[in-house]
Amino acid sequence: MSSLPVSSHIPDPDLITYFAEKQDSFFSTVSPWTKLLSLAVLIVGITLLRNPLLLLGLYLAVLSLFVLAKLPVAKLFRWYLFPLLFVVSLVGILAWTQPGNPVLAFSVAGIPIILTDSGILLVVTLSLKTLTSVTYSLFFLMTTRYEYLSGMISRIFPAPVDQIFLMAYRFFFLTLAMVGSILKAVRSRGGGLVRGMRTEGALFAEIIGLVFIRSFDRAERVEKAMRARGYHGSYSNATEIPAPGMGGYGVLALGILLVAAGSLASSPGWW
Protein backbone atom coordinates (compact mmCIF):
# COMPACT_ATOMS: atom_id res chain seq x y z
CA MET A 1 0.00 0.00 0.00
CA SER A 2 0.99 3.61 -0.39
CA SER A 3 3.59 4.83 2.09
CA LEU A 4 2.49 8.41 1.49
CA PRO A 5 -1.33 8.51 1.68
CA VAL A 6 -2.79 11.94 0.94
CA SER A 7 -5.87 11.29 3.09
CA SER A 8 -7.54 8.29 4.69
CA HIS A 9 -10.74 9.41 2.94
CA ILE A 10 -9.25 9.16 -0.56
CA PRO A 11 -8.99 5.67 -2.13
CA ASP A 12 -5.37 4.53 -2.13
CA PRO A 13 -4.47 3.30 -5.67
CA ASP A 14 -1.52 1.30 -4.34
CA LEU A 15 -3.76 -0.50 -1.84
CA ILE A 16 -6.35 -1.18 -4.54
CA THR A 17 -3.64 -2.60 -6.81
CA TYR A 18 -2.25 -4.71 -3.96
CA PHE A 19 -5.61 -6.38 -3.35
CA ALA A 20 -6.17 -6.82 -7.09
CA GLU A 21 -2.85 -8.62 -7.53
CA LYS A 22 -2.68 -10.57 -4.25
CA GLN A 23 -6.35 -11.30 -3.60
CA ASP A 24 -7.20 -15.00 -3.71
CA SER A 25 -10.92 -15.10 -2.97
CA PHE A 26 -13.50 -16.75 -5.22
CA PHE A 27 -14.32 -13.41 -6.85
CA SER A 28 -10.76 -12.99 -8.12
CA THR A 29 -11.28 -16.12 -10.25
CA VAL A 30 -14.52 -14.86 -11.79
CA SER A 31 -14.19 -13.70 -15.39
CA PRO A 32 -13.37 -9.96 -15.58
CA TRP A 33 -15.92 -9.66 -18.39
CA THR A 34 -18.63 -10.96 -16.05
CA LYS A 35 -17.74 -8.37 -13.42
CA LEU A 36 -17.50 -5.57 -15.98
CA LEU A 37 -20.86 -6.40 -17.57
CA SER A 38 -22.37 -6.74 -14.10
CA LEU A 39 -21.13 -3.22 -13.36
CA ALA A 40 -22.89 -1.98 -16.51
CA VAL A 41 -26.12 -3.73 -15.48
CA LEU A 42 -25.79 -2.26 -11.99
CA ILE A 43 -25.36 1.27 -13.34
CA VAL A 44 -28.49 0.86 -15.48
CA GLY A 45 -30.32 -0.54 -12.46
CA ILE A 46 -29.51 2.28 -10.06
CA THR A 47 -30.40 4.77 -12.79
CA LEU A 48 -33.86 3.28 -13.29
CA LEU A 49 -34.73 2.33 -9.71
CA ARG A 50 -36.53 4.92 -7.61
CA ASN A 51 -37.78 2.91 -4.64
CA PRO A 52 -35.51 3.59 -1.63
CA LEU A 53 -36.16 0.12 -0.18
CA LEU A 54 -35.08 -1.58 -3.41
CA LEU A 55 -32.01 0.64 -3.56
CA LEU A 56 -31.19 -0.20 0.05
CA GLY A 57 -31.47 -3.90 -0.70
CA LEU A 58 -29.22 -3.50 -3.75
CA TYR A 59 -26.65 -1.58 -1.71
CA LEU A 60 -26.62 -4.23 1.02
CA ALA A 61 -26.18 -6.96 -1.61
CA VAL A 62 -23.19 -5.17 -3.15
CA LEU A 63 -21.73 -4.48 0.31
CA SER A 64 -22.09 -8.21 1.08
CA LEU A 65 -19.99 -9.00 -2.00
CA PHE A 66 -17.33 -6.60 -0.71
CA VAL A 67 -17.33 -8.32 2.69
CA LEU A 68 -17.29 -11.85 1.23
CA ALA A 69 -14.29 -10.90 -0.92
CA LYS A 70 -12.41 -10.10 2.32
CA LEU A 71 -11.76 -6.52 1.28
CA PRO A 72 -11.12 -3.71 3.84
CA VAL A 73 -14.62 -2.62 4.87
CA ALA A 74 -13.34 -0.07 7.43
CA LYS A 75 -11.39 1.74 4.74
CA LEU A 76 -14.40 1.57 2.41
CA PHE A 77 -16.52 3.46 4.93
CA ARG A 78 -13.83 6.16 5.19
CA TRP A 79 -13.69 6.38 1.38
CA TYR A 80 -17.42 7.13 1.36
CA LEU A 81 -16.79 10.66 2.66
CA PHE A 82 -16.09 12.40 -0.66
CA PRO A 83 -18.93 10.73 -2.64
CA LEU A 84 -21.37 11.65 0.11
CA LEU A 85 -20.05 15.23 0.24
CA PHE A 86 -20.57 15.42 -3.52
CA VAL A 87 -24.18 14.23 -3.18
CA VAL A 88 -24.94 16.65 -0.34
CA SER A 89 -23.39 19.58 -2.19
CA LEU A 90 -25.30 18.66 -5.35
CA VAL A 91 -28.77 18.06 -3.93
CA GLY A 92 -28.48 19.94 -0.62
CA ILE A 93 -30.24 22.97 -2.07
CA LEU A 94 -32.73 20.96 -4.15
CA ALA A 95 -33.84 19.09 -1.03
CA TRP A 96 -35.32 22.33 0.34
CA THR A 97 -37.40 22.94 -2.79
CA GLN A 98 -39.24 19.61 -2.97
CA PRO A 99 -43.01 19.61 -2.39
CA GLY A 100 -44.32 17.35 0.34
CA ASN A 101 -45.06 17.15 4.04
CA PRO A 102 -42.99 19.68 6.03
CA VAL A 103 -40.44 18.19 8.41
CA LEU A 104 -38.39 21.26 9.29
CA ALA A 105 -39.30 24.90 8.69
CA PHE A 106 -37.72 28.25 9.56
CA SER A 107 -37.25 31.62 7.95
CA VAL A 108 -34.17 33.59 6.91
CA ALA A 109 -34.64 37.34 6.42
CA GLY A 110 -38.37 36.75 6.13
CA ILE A 111 -37.97 34.03 3.50
CA PRO A 112 -39.51 30.69 4.55
CA ILE A 113 -37.20 27.67 4.31
CA ILE A 114 -38.99 24.31 4.39
CA LEU A 115 -37.55 20.81 4.34
CA THR A 116 -40.12 18.17 3.33
CA ASP A 117 -40.16 14.39 3.49
CA SER A 118 -39.71 14.34 -0.29
CA GLY A 119 -36.52 16.38 0.06
CA ILE A 120 -35.09 13.97 2.63
CA LEU A 121 -36.13 11.05 0.43
CA LEU A 122 -34.29 12.63 -2.52
CA VAL A 123 -31.04 12.89 -0.55
CA VAL A 124 -31.36 9.32 0.75
CA THR A 125 -32.12 7.93 -2.72
CA LEU A 126 -29.19 9.63 -4.43
CA SER A 127 -26.87 8.67 -1.55
CA LEU A 128 -27.81 5.00 -1.90
CA LYS A 129 -27.29 5.14 -5.66
CA THR A 130 -23.87 6.74 -5.20
CA LEU A 131 -22.69 4.36 -2.48
CA THR A 132 -23.85 1.32 -4.48
CA SER A 133 -21.95 2.33 -7.61
CA VAL A 134 -18.84 3.33 -5.65
CA THR A 135 -18.83 0.07 -3.66
CA TYR A 136 -19.16 -2.18 -6.70
CA SER A 137 -16.60 -0.16 -8.69
CA LEU A 138 -14.05 -0.63 -5.89
CA PHE A 139 -15.03 -4.31 -5.61
CA PHE A 140 -14.39 -4.70 -9.35
CA LEU A 141 -11.03 -2.92 -9.24
CA MET A 142 -9.85 -4.76 -6.11
CA THR A 143 -10.67 -8.25 -7.45
CA THR A 144 -9.39 -7.82 -11.03
CA ARG A 145 -5.70 -7.97 -11.90
CA TYR A 146 -4.25 -4.97 -13.72
CA GLU A 147 -3.20 -7.03 -16.75
CA TYR A 148 -6.86 -7.95 -17.24
CA LEU A 149 -7.94 -4.31 -16.84
CA SER A 150 -5.41 -3.11 -19.41
CA GLY A 151 -6.37 -5.97 -21.73
CA MET A 152 -10.05 -5.04 -21.56
CA ILE A 153 -9.22 -1.38 -22.19
CA SER A 154 -7.19 -2.37 -25.27
CA ARG A 155 -10.10 -4.46 -26.59
CA ILE A 156 -12.95 -2.06 -25.80
CA PHE A 157 -11.54 1.34 -26.81
CA PRO A 158 -10.04 2.17 -30.20
CA ALA A 159 -6.59 3.70 -30.58
CA PRO A 160 -5.48 6.19 -29.38
CA VAL A 161 -8.21 6.33 -26.71
CA ASP A 162 -6.93 3.10 -25.14
CA GLN A 163 -3.44 4.57 -24.89
CA ILE A 164 -4.81 7.71 -23.24
CA PHE A 165 -6.58 5.58 -20.60
CA LEU A 166 -3.44 3.57 -19.85
CA MET A 167 -1.20 6.65 -19.67
CA ALA A 168 -3.73 8.53 -17.51
CA TYR A 169 -3.71 5.62 -15.06
CA ARG A 170 0.07 5.85 -14.66
CA PHE A 171 -0.04 9.66 -14.53
CA PHE A 172 -2.59 9.49 -11.71
CA PHE A 173 -0.19 7.38 -9.65
CA LEU A 174 2.64 9.82 -10.26
CA THR A 175 0.57 12.86 -9.31
CA LEU A 176 -0.81 11.26 -6.15
CA ALA A 177 2.67 10.20 -5.03
CA MET A 178 3.93 13.73 -5.66
CA VAL A 179 1.11 15.24 -3.58
CA GLY A 180 1.80 12.79 -0.76
CA SER A 181 5.50 13.65 -0.73
CA ILE A 182 4.87 17.39 -0.64
CA LEU A 183 2.23 17.14 2.10
CA LYS A 184 4.56 14.98 4.18
CA ALA A 185 7.25 17.65 3.82
CA VAL A 186 4.75 20.35 4.86
CA ARG A 187 3.64 18.40 7.95
CA SER A 188 7.24 17.71 8.98
CA ARG A 189 7.75 21.49 9.08
CA GLY A 190 4.72 22.13 11.28
CA GLY A 191 2.23 22.87 8.51
CA GLY A 192 -1.28 21.48 8.15
CA LEU A 193 -4.10 21.56 5.62
CA VAL A 194 -6.68 23.33 7.79
CA ARG A 195 -4.37 25.73 9.59
CA GLY A 196 -2.25 26.27 6.48
CA MET A 197 -5.19 27.03 4.20
CA ARG A 198 -6.41 29.69 6.62
CA THR A 199 -3.11 31.41 7.31
CA GLU A 200 -0.87 30.50 4.39
CA GLY A 201 -3.14 30.28 1.35
CA ALA A 202 -0.43 31.60 -0.96
CA LEU A 203 1.92 28.82 0.13
CA PHE A 204 -0.60 26.13 -0.71
CA ALA A 205 -1.37 27.76 -4.06
CA GLU A 206 2.32 27.46 -4.84
CA ILE A 207 2.29 23.81 -3.70
CA ILE A 208 -0.61 23.00 -6.04
CA GLY A 209 1.18 24.67 -8.94
CA LEU A 210 4.39 22.84 -8.09
CA VAL A 211 2.58 19.49 -8.04
CA PHE A 212 1.24 19.95 -11.56
CA ILE A 213 4.51 21.26 -12.96
CA ARG A 214 6.51 18.39 -11.48
CA SER A 215 3.88 15.86 -12.52
CA PHE A 216 4.00 17.00 -16.13
CA ASP A 217 7.79 16.90 -16.02
CA ARG A 218 7.69 13.38 -14.55
CA ALA A 219 5.16 12.28 -17.20
CA GLU A 220 7.46 13.55 -19.95
CA ARG A 221 10.35 11.56 -18.48
CA VAL A 222 8.17 8.44 -18.34
CA GLU A 223 7.23 8.91 -21.98
CA LYS A 224 10.92 9.26 -22.98
CA ALA A 225 11.81 6.14 -20.99
CA MET A 226 9.05 4.20 -22.76
CA ARG A 227 10.25 5.33 -26.18
CA ALA A 228 13.79 4.30 -25.23
CA ARG A 229 12.37 0.81 -24.59
CA GLY A 230 10.69 0.58 -28.00
CA TYR A 231 7.31 2.28 -27.45
CA HIS A 232 6.00 3.81 -30.70
CA GLY A 233 2.59 5.11 -29.70
CA SER A 234 0.82 1.80 -29.32
CA TYR A 235 0.89 -0.61 -26.39
CA SER A 236 -0.66 -3.92 -27.40
CA ASN A 237 -1.88 -6.15 -24.61
CA ALA A 238 -2.08 -9.79 -25.68
CA THR A 239 -3.16 -11.11 -22.26
CA GLU A 240 -5.77 -13.83 -22.56
CA ILE A 241 -8.79 -12.73 -20.54
CA PRO A 242 -11.00 -15.55 -19.16
CA ALA A 243 -14.38 -15.58 -20.87
CA PRO A 244 -17.60 -15.79 -18.84
CA GLY A 245 -18.77 -19.32 -18.08
CA MET A 246 -22.34 -20.58 -17.88
CA GLY A 247 -22.53 -19.35 -14.30
CA GLY A 248 -21.40 -15.89 -15.39
CA TYR A 249 -24.03 -15.69 -18.11
CA GLY A 250 -26.62 -16.90 -15.60
CA VAL A 251 -25.66 -14.14 -13.14
CA LEU A 252 -25.92 -11.51 -15.88
CA ALA A 253 -29.32 -12.81 -17.02
CA LEU A 254 -30.57 -12.85 -13.43
CA GLY A 255 -29.28 -9.32 -12.90
CA ILE A 256 -31.06 -8.05 -16.01
CA LEU A 257 -34.33 -9.69 -14.91
CA LEU A 258 -34.05 -8.22 -11.41
CA VAL A 259 -33.34 -4.74 -12.81
CA ALA A 260 -36.32 -5.00 -15.15
CA ALA A 261 -38.61 -6.21 -12.35
CA GLY A 262 -37.36 -3.52 -9.96
CA SER A 263 -37.84 -0.81 -12.57
CA LEU A 264 -41.43 -1.92 -13.19
CA ALA A 265 -42.10 -2.05 -9.46
CA SER A 266 -40.75 1.48 -9.11
CA SER A 267 -43.06 2.84 -11.85
CA PRO A 268 -45.86 5.04 -10.45
CA GLY A 269 -48.68 3.25 -12.31
CA TRP A 270 -47.48 -0.31 -11.83
CA TRP A 271 -49.94 -1.14 -9.09
C-alpha positions in Angstrom: 0.0 0.0 0.0 1.0 3.6 -0.4 3.6 4.8 2.1 2.5 8.4 1.5 -1.3 8.5 1.7 -2.8 11.9 0.9 -5.9 11.3 3.1 -7.5 8.3 4.7 -10.7 9.4 2.9 -9.2 9.2 -0.6 -9.0 5.7 -2.1 -5.4 4.5 -2.1 -4.5 3.3 -5.7 -1.5 1.3 -4.3 -3.8 -0.5 -1.8 -6.4 -1.2 -4.5 -3.6 -2.6 -6.8 -2.3 -4.7 -4.0 -5.6 -6.4 -3.4 -6.2 -6.8 -7.1 -2.8 -8.6 -7.5 -2.7 -10.6 -4.2 -6.3 -11.3 -3.6 -7.2 -15.0 -3.7 -10.9 -15.1 -3.0 -13.5 -16.8 -5.2 -14.3 -13.4 -6.8 -10.8 -13.0 -8.1 -11.3 -16.1 -10.2 -14.5 -14.9 -11.8 -14.2 -13.7 -15.4 -13.4 -10.0 -15.6 -15.9 -9.7 -18.4 -18.6 -11.0 -16.1 -17.7 -8.4 -13.4 -17.5 -5.6 -16.0 -20.9 -6.4 -17.6 -22.4 -6.7 -14.1 -21.1 -3.2 -13.4 -22.9 -2.0 -16.5 -26.1 -3.7 -15.5 -25.8 -2.3 -12.0 -25.4 1.3 -13.3 -28.5 0.9 -15.5 -30.3 -0.5 -12.5 -29.5 2.3 -10.1 -30.4 4.8 -12.8 -33.9 3.3 -13.3 -34.7 2.3 -9.7 -36.5 4.9 -7.6 -37.8 2.9 -4.6 -35.5 3.6 -1.6 -36.2 0.1 -0.2 -35.1 -1.6 -3.4 -32.0 0.6 -3.6 -31.2 -0.2 0.1 -31.5 -3.9 -0.7 -29.2 -3.5 -3.7 -26.6 -1.6 -1.7 -26.6 -4.2 1.0 -26.2 -7.0 -1.6 -23.2 -5.2 -3.1 -21.7 -4.5 0.3 -22.1 -8.2 1.1 -20.0 -9.0 -2.0 -17.3 -6.6 -0.7 -17.3 -8.3 2.7 -17.3 -11.8 1.2 -14.3 -10.9 -0.9 -12.4 -10.1 2.3 -11.8 -6.5 1.3 -11.1 -3.7 3.8 -14.6 -2.6 4.9 -13.3 -0.1 7.4 -11.4 1.7 4.7 -14.4 1.6 2.4 -16.5 3.5 4.9 -13.8 6.2 5.2 -13.7 6.4 1.4 -17.4 7.1 1.4 -16.8 10.7 2.7 -16.1 12.4 -0.7 -18.9 10.7 -2.6 -21.4 11.7 0.1 -20.1 15.2 0.2 -20.6 15.4 -3.5 -24.2 14.2 -3.2 -24.9 16.6 -0.3 -23.4 19.6 -2.2 -25.3 18.7 -5.3 -28.8 18.1 -3.9 -28.5 19.9 -0.6 -30.2 23.0 -2.1 -32.7 21.0 -4.1 -33.8 19.1 -1.0 -35.3 22.3 0.3 -37.4 22.9 -2.8 -39.2 19.6 -3.0 -43.0 19.6 -2.4 -44.3 17.3 0.3 -45.1 17.2 4.0 -43.0 19.7 6.0 -40.4 18.2 8.4 -38.4 21.3 9.3 -39.3 24.9 8.7 -37.7 28.2 9.6 -37.2 31.6 8.0 -34.2 33.6 6.9 -34.6 37.3 6.4 -38.4 36.8 6.1 -38.0 34.0 3.5 -39.5 30.7 4.6 -37.2 27.7 4.3 -39.0 24.3 4.4 -37.6 20.8 4.3 -40.1 18.2 3.3 -40.2 14.4 3.5 -39.7 14.3 -0.3 -36.5 16.4 0.1 -35.1 14.0 2.6 -36.1 11.0 0.4 -34.3 12.6 -2.5 -31.0 12.9 -0.6 -31.4 9.3 0.7 -32.1 7.9 -2.7 -29.2 9.6 -4.4 -26.9 8.7 -1.6 -27.8 5.0 -1.9 -27.3 5.1 -5.7 -23.9 6.7 -5.2 -22.7 4.4 -2.5 -23.8 1.3 -4.5 -22.0 2.3 -7.6 -18.8 3.3 -5.7 -18.8 0.1 -3.7 -19.2 -2.2 -6.7 -16.6 -0.2 -8.7 -14.1 -0.6 -5.9 -15.0 -4.3 -5.6 -14.4 -4.7 -9.3 -11.0 -2.9 -9.2 -9.8 -4.8 -6.1 -10.7 -8.3 -7.5 -9.4 -7.8 -11.0 -5.7 -8.0 -11.9 -4.2 -5.0 -13.7 -3.2 -7.0 -16.7 -6.9 -7.9 -17.2 -7.9 -4.3 -16.8 -5.4 -3.1 -19.4 -6.4 -6.0 -21.7 -10.0 -5.0 -21.6 -9.2 -1.4 -22.2 -7.2 -2.4 -25.3 -10.1 -4.5 -26.6 -13.0 -2.1 -25.8 -11.5 1.3 -26.8 -10.0 2.2 -30.2 -6.6 3.7 -30.6 -5.5 6.2 -29.4 -8.2 6.3 -26.7 -6.9 3.1 -25.1 -3.4 4.6 -24.9 -4.8 7.7 -23.2 -6.6 5.6 -20.6 -3.4 3.6 -19.9 -1.2 6.7 -19.7 -3.7 8.5 -17.5 -3.7 5.6 -15.1 0.1 5.9 -14.7 0.0 9.7 -14.5 -2.6 9.5 -11.7 -0.2 7.4 -9.6 2.6 9.8 -10.3 0.6 12.9 -9.3 -0.8 11.3 -6.1 2.7 10.2 -5.0 3.9 13.7 -5.7 1.1 15.2 -3.6 1.8 12.8 -0.8 5.5 13.7 -0.7 4.9 17.4 -0.6 2.2 17.1 2.1 4.6 15.0 4.2 7.2 17.6 3.8 4.8 20.4 4.9 3.6 18.4 7.9 7.2 17.7 9.0 7.7 21.5 9.1 4.7 22.1 11.3 2.2 22.9 8.5 -1.3 21.5 8.1 -4.1 21.6 5.6 -6.7 23.3 7.8 -4.4 25.7 9.6 -2.2 26.3 6.5 -5.2 27.0 4.2 -6.4 29.7 6.6 -3.1 31.4 7.3 -0.9 30.5 4.4 -3.1 30.3 1.4 -0.4 31.6 -1.0 1.9 28.8 0.1 -0.6 26.1 -0.7 -1.4 27.8 -4.1 2.3 27.5 -4.8 2.3 23.8 -3.7 -0.6 23.0 -6.0 1.2 24.7 -8.9 4.4 22.8 -8.1 2.6 19.5 -8.0 1.2 20.0 -11.6 4.5 21.3 -13.0 6.5 18.4 -11.5 3.9 15.9 -12.5 4.0 17.0 -16.1 7.8 16.9 -16.0 7.7 13.4 -14.6 5.2 12.3 -17.2 7.5 13.5 -19.9 10.4 11.6 -18.5 8.2 8.4 -18.3 7.2 8.9 -22.0 10.9 9.3 -23.0 11.8 6.1 -21.0 9.0 4.2 -22.8 10.3 5.3 -26.2 13.8 4.3 -25.2 12.4 0.8 -24.6 10.7 0.6 -28.0 7.3 2.3 -27.4 6.0 3.8 -30.7 2.6 5.1 -29.7 0.8 1.8 -29.3 0.9 -0.6 -26.4 -0.7 -3.9 -27.4 -1.9 -6.2 -24.6 -2.1 -9.8 -25.7 -3.2 -11.1 -22.3 -5.8 -13.8 -22.6 -8.8 -12.7 -20.5 -11.0 -15.5 -19.2 -14.4 -15.6 -20.9 -17.6 -15.8 -18.8 -18.8 -19.3 -18.1 -22.3 -20.6 -17.9 -22.5 -19.3 -14.3 -21.4 -15.9 -15.4 -24.0 -15.7 -18.1 -26.6 -16.9 -15.6 -25.7 -14.1 -13.1 -25.9 -11.5 -15.9 -29.3 -12.8 -17.0 -30.6 -12.8 -13.4 -29.3 -9.3 -12.9 -31.1 -8.1 -16.0 -34.3 -9.7 -14.9 -34.1 -8.2 -11.4 -33.3 -4.7 -12.8 -36.3 -5.0 -15.2 -38.6 -6.2 -12.4 -37.4 -3.5 -10.0 -37.8 -0.8 -12.6 -41.4 -1.9 -13.2 -42.1 -2.1 -9.5 -40.8 1.5 -9.1 -43.1 2.8 -11.9 -45.9 5.0 -10.4 -48.7 3.3 -12.3 -47.5 -0.3 -11.8 -49.9 -1.1 -9.1 
